[in-house]
């Protein structure tokens, strides 16, 4: 077996002429039974004519039977973990001669594990202050706030204006139009031109003004554009924020009083911050693992990961309102720009799998079943139907792989040497 580069290998094969002749005879006999040739009853055409009329089909069937069979035998004999479909080259197939061909393929690399326990990382459990809790409570109060219509009067800071707004110029295609837009005059989330040009207007008043959007604005149609709007004030509303008391706590959830609500919020904030801090620490562990292990990665895996990353980029663009086809992107450069991160992700995945194998870390049936049940609840479908669908599509294996990866990362985090900043 010759090594071409990285994980790519090449094997030359020779299948004896007797074996080729026997398979050819079997295929010819099968074709003869099904052959429909003018002048002959079904299945009665002479072998010589069948060989001539169906030469291409016979050749293809023989190759499609013998080559995969011989590859599988050789891969098993040499214990090769082959990636993807081998590339078959230099096929030599003539009557009475051995079938010869060359197979080029990639294998999962043998990884010699270095030290993976006790990796030093910066980490400490997060803190939650009283101010953090009060801020979250105030956010909940804001969410429970009610908007009350007030008698017509000029808009002032703190008021919530109800307006109809339509773009007059500056936007390609269909105008931007909203019939019941609500914004806070002077609010932190209100762009200054809206506040400046609506303040002082009363219901029924109209105004035209320009708004220049930042380049990084969320909507691709408006990002970096100067848009002229026509706005009509339809009403004035006041926001009544919910009072903080035991009744409010009971309305939020299964809490008897405000103290219980505060305690639950503190735990929630801590859990969220702890998760984020541990994810950051685990990413640091992965970076150190990849940096300390030098081995090749199969191009098939890297190419697949590049495709996944590009597809995520395209979905993100579409979700932001952009049409990828109109952006005139150089997709070759886009793919190449993803290569380094894709390579790192593939190496990380291979390393984690190797560590899981060494430490006998795997997903249990109960863990997989819990994930299936959770997915079924999200989809509002029967568990049995979801189970069958996932099994058919290979989804159960993906779930098991994900669980194994998470358990391996948790193991590495627990084993890591944690140093406070």
C-alpha positions, 0 to 999 in steps of 0.5 A, a space after each residue: 500500500 502506497 501513501 500518497 499524501 496525508 491520509 490518502 493511500 493507494 492500493 493496486 489490485 489484481 483479481 485472477 482471470 478465473 474469478 473474473 470469468 466465473 463472475 462474467 459467466 454468472 452475469 451473462 446467464 442472468 442477462 440472458 434470462 431477461 434479454 428480449 432480442 428480436 428473433 428469439 424467445 425470451 431467455 433463449 438468445 445465444 450467449 454469443 449474441 447476448 455478450 455482444 448486444 449487452 457488452 457494456 451492461 455486462 462489463 459494468 455489472 461485473 465491475 460493480 460486483 468484483 471491485 467493491 467485494 475485493 476492496 471490502 476484503 482488503 480493507 478488513 484484512 488490513 483493518 483500514 478505517 476508510 473514509 468516503 468512497 475510494 477513487 478507482 483508476 487504471 482499470 484493466 479489464 479484458 477477456 481471459 485476463 486478470 482484472 487489475 485496478 488501482 484504488 485511491 482512498 483516505 483513512 482515519 489517521 492513527 492518532 498517538 495520544 499525548 497528555 490530555 489530562 491536567 490541561 491548564 486553563 483559566 477558569 473560575 465559577 462566575 459570581 452573581 450580584 444583587 444588582 444582577 438579580 434586580 436587573 433581571 427582575 426589572 426586565 421581567 417587570 418590563 415584559 409584563 408592562 401594559 401599554 395604556 392609551 392616553 388622550 391626544 397630546 404632543 409626544 414627549 420623551 418616555 412616551 410610546 408613539 404609535 405610527 404608520 411609516 413608509 419609506 419614500 426613497 433610499 430603499 431598493 424594490 418594495 418600500 418599507 412600510 409598517 402600519 402599527 409601529 410602536 417606538 419609545 420617544 428618547 428610548 435607548 432602542 430608538 434611533 435618534 432621527 426618529 426621536 428628533 422628528 417625532 417629538 412634539 407631534 400629536 396624533 394626526 400629525 405627519 412628518 418626512 425625515 431621513 434616517 441613516 442606518 449603520 453599516 452593521 444594521 441587522 436588516 441588509 435592505 437598510 444597512 448603510 442606507 440613508 432612507 427618507 420616511 413619511 410618518 403619521 402619528 396615530 396615537 400616544 401610549 404610556 407604559 405601566 410597569 408591573 409592581 414588584 410584589 408577591 402577586 407579581 412573583 406568583 404571576 411569573 411562576 410557581 413562587 410564593 413570594 418575591 424572595 423565592 423569585 429572587 432565589 430562582 433568578 439568582 440560580 438561573 443567572 448562575 447556571 447560564 453564566 457557568 455554562 458559558 464560562 465552561 464552554 469557553 474553558 472547553 474551547 480552550 482545552 480543544 485549542 490546546 489539544 489540537 495544538 499539541 497533536 500533529 496528525 493529518 486529517 482526511 480531506 473528505 472530512 475537511 471538505 464536508 466541514 467547509 460545506 457545513 460552515 458555508 451553508 451556515 453562512 448562507 443561512 445567516 445571510 438569508 435570515 438577515 434579509 440578504 440574497 446570497 445570489 445578489 452579493 456576487 461573492 467569490 465562493 471559492 474564496 469563501 470556502 478557502 476562508 473557512 478551511 483553517 477553522 474547518 481543519 481545526 474542527 475536524 482534528 478536534 472531533 478526531 481527538 475527542 473520539 480517540 480520547 473517548 475510545 481510550 477512556 471508554 466514554 460512550 452514550 448510553 441507551 437511556 441518554 439517547 432515549 431522553 434526547 429522542 423524547 425531548 426532540 419528540 416533545 419539541 416536534 409534538 410528535 409521538 416518540 415511537 414515530 420520531 424514533 423510527 424516523 431518526 433510526 431510518 435517517 441515521 439520526 440516532 447515531 448522530 445523537 449518540 455521537 453528540 452525547 459522547 462528545 459532550 461527555 468527553 468534553 466534560 471529562 476533560 474539563 473535570 480533569 483540567 488544571 483550573 487557574 483563576 485569572 
